Amino acid sequence: MSDMIYRAQGLELDLSKITRLYPAALVAGGGAEAQVSLEWAELKKDEVEIAEWILVFDFDPPGEIPEHRQILSYPSKEELIAAMYEVSKYFDGS
């Protein structure tokens, strides 16, 4: 794909400018929410409440405070995985 603009959930994300891209689970507990890895969420699924599944796009240089971060949210892990597959197509030329 020559066009590196990923369009989803009303956003247009220029994938040629991302510095970090990762999936996570948003876990709710004790009145707060935290991003955790998918592996951690899977290990602790019986102990924590997963509020949503997210795909995080960072556009700031590594080490800097992420001021231009964009987050896409999904109600299920399966929908997150499907979105990750769609994004991967931009990088493998499919």
Secondary structure as a PSIPRED ss2 file (coil, helix, strand):
# PSIPRED VFORMAT (PSIPRED V4.0)

   1 M C   1.000  0.000  0.000
   2 S C   1.000  0.000  0.000
   3 D C   1.000  0.000  0.000
   4 M C   1.000  0.000  0.000
   5 I E   0.000  0.000  1.000
   6 Y E   0.000  0.000  1.000
   7 R E   0.000  0.000  1.000
   8 A E   0.000  0.000  1.000
   9 Q C   1.000  0.000  0.000
  10 G C   1.000  0.000  0.000
  11 L E   0.000  0.000  1.000
  12 E E   0.000  0.000  1.000
  13 L E   0.000  0.000  1.000
  14 D E   0.000  0.000  1.000
  15 L H   0.000  1.000  0.000
  16 S H   0.000  1.000  0.000
  17 K H   0.000  1.000  0.000
  18 I C   1.000  0.000  0.000
  19 T C   1.000  0.000  0.000
  20 R E   0.000  0.000  1.000
  21 L E   0.000  0.000  1.000
  22 Y E   0.000  0.000  1.000
  23 P E   0.000  0.000  1.000
  24 A E   0.000  0.000  1.000
  25 A E   0.000  0.000  1.000
  26 L E   0.000  0.000  1.000
  27 V E   0.000  0.000  1.000
  28 A E   0.000  0.000  1.000
  29 G E   0.000  0.000  1.000
  30 G C   1.000  0.000  0.000
  31 G C   1.000  0.000  0.000
  32 A E   0.000  0.000  1.000
  33 E E   0.000  0.000  1.000
  34 A E   0.000  0.000  1.000
  35 Q E   0.000  0.000  1.000
  36 V E   0.000  0.000  1.000
  37 S C   1.000  0.000  0.000
  38 L H   0.000  1.000  0.000
  39 E H   0.000  1.000  0.000
  40 W H   0.000  1.000  0.000
  41 A H   0.000  1.000  0.000
  42 E H   0.000  1.000  0.000
  43 L H   0.000  1.000  0.000
  44 K C   1.000  0.000  0.000
  45 K C   1.000  0.000  0.000
  46 D C   1.000  0.000  0.000
  47 E C   1.000  0.000  0.000
  48 V C   1.000  0.000  0.000
  49 E E   0.000  0.000  1.000
  50 I E   0.000  0.000  1.000
  51 A E   0.000  0.000  1.000
  52 E E   0.000  0.000  1.000
  53 W E   0.000  0.000  1.000
  54 I E   0.000  0.000  1.000
  55 L E   0.000  0.000  1.000
  56 V E   0.000  0.000  1.000
  57 F E   0.000  0.000  1.000
  58 D E   0.000  0.000  1.000
  59 F C   1.000  0.000  0.000
  60 D C   1.000  0.000  0.000
  61 P C   1.000  0.000  0.000
  62 P C   1.000  0.000  0.000
  63 G C   1.000  0.000  0.000
  64 E C   1.000  0.000  0.000
  65 I C   1.000  0.000  0.000
  66 P C   1.000  0.000  0.000
  67 E C   1.000  0.000  0.000
  68 H C   1.000  0.000  0.000
  69 R C   1.000  0.000  0.000
  70 Q E   0.000  0.000  1.000
  71 I E   0.000  0.000  1.000
  72 L E   0.000  0.000  1.000
  73 S E   0.000  0.000  1.000
  74 Y E   0.000  0.000  1.000
  75 P C   1.000  0.000  0.000
  76 S C   1.000  0.000  0.000
  77 K H   0.000  1.000  0.000
  78 E H   0.000  1.000  0.000
  79 E H   0.000  1.000  0.000
  80 L H   0.000  1.000  0.000
  81 I H   0.000  1.000  0.000
  82 A H   0.000  1.000  0.000
  83 A H   0.000  1.000  0.000
  84 M H   0.000  1.000  0.000
  85 Y H   0.000  1.000  0.000
  86 E H   0.000  1.000  0.000
  87 V H   0.000  1.000  0.000
  88 S H   0.000  1.000  0.000
  89 K H   0.000  1.000  0.000
  90 Y H   0.000  1.000  0.000
  91 F H   0.000  1.000  0.000
  92 D H   0.000  1.000  0.000
  93 G C   1.000  0.000  0.000
  94 S C   1.000  0.000  0.000
